[in-house]
């Protein structure tokens, strides 16, 4: 993150208080920000009574700031959580601050110290888009949208039970309190939702009333005589969520789905005919990088957010990471311009994507190379370790079909024997997903990777092909053969992989020319628009979902998409904004065909 003061949205007063340099307003009360948060927002929303007896409760916030309100909320939740309940928080911040700035601001409340350090260790960055933070032992998931308030609210797929309206003062930041924003707050509220704010400005009272809230004044905090409390009519709907989810497939898609379901309090049953990592997720190493899309639209945003989430989760897994950092080597004349556009897009953390000169690239790789883009957050991981951590139990069994069983589903083998029953099913079985959920345009792409021992492999690099370090050598390739479903290892494909390597990293190819090569062939699954599918199976009864079409970037895409899918199943807010959810919706192909009149 930027460290220069000129790049920060805050400044510090003479007595050490954080103050917005953009809006010339304080982040919290100079008297006692924590006491203010508790009085205005927690008590103002009737917490903890409002979540009593609830299995899932969602809080929305305008103005994440230093994270103080959210820490006060989590601290209260830790003391008054209903047994087994889940707390979801959606907060919006247009001008994120750095973790060290938040640490300085929060240091005045040592009673929050433990929780504050846990939040700071996962501090949401400055990249535009969604950032997820978890407190698994407390059942808390926080999604922070680094975005304009109106856009973030338009795109959010959740509904809040309570709102903390904590933008800077309406006179200084009128856009945060516009009729549009307050109307969207109303539209994203569950029946019976409450809202609290420190201001009693007339435009705020009128905006909340127009958004469907019943508004009243209440005693204020400190020097503020009054504050607002608001409530939407109605009663919170009874929670109806599946508890038992069957997952077909034990590769990265299935493992990610199992982790995501468990994170929301569900039970995950994983089935695979061949066992954990038998398909495309079974290589000795995997490269975790985003697709660099200079279009900067929903596909680019999806890959950036998925990459960010995958890196955060993988860095938390002991013994998983083989190497950090990766290079994307320019292979076409247009690549340097494309790299520069992506690096300047704001979709990645500042400073983590760097253009390297040919000399810098050559020094890193030991090759005479053209310009490259350094992805500082890129990872090489060991899939075996990850799959074991996320799917400790896998039931061996070939699921031949799934069928509705009353309100739930049954999984059956080829002989018609019932393997399991569940409330919902996620099909994450690679190409077999197309057989269990017909109608999706999934097609196979055979890929063979080659690997061999090597004492000092170069850093991970992609150049059309790729070469990445393993625990004891280097893995490179890979072939890309559409329509081929055979998994035999072929000598001619080793030769092709060496050819790819010679084009991209000729010195490394020379070192491996006579090396004994092992290989692994697997079938990736792709879609016509090169985007994954994550959502309800088209044409199926409720409760059948698919997670497939991940192509060559399953380890980048699967964790975030699985969280989106688990949220849809379990009735929780999705981490994906609406445009990205629509981009991966399995029904998009049928909608496009209908528009074409097919």
Order of alpha helices (4+ residues) and beta strands (2+ residues): beta-beta-beta-alpha-beta-alpha-beta-alpha-alpha-beta-beta-alpha-beta-alpha-beta-alpha-beta-beta-beta-alpha-beta-beta-alpha-beta-alpha-beta-alpha-beta-alpha-beta-beta-beta-beta-beta-alpha-beta-beta-beta-beta-beta-alpha-alpha-beta-beta-beta-alpha-alpha-alpha
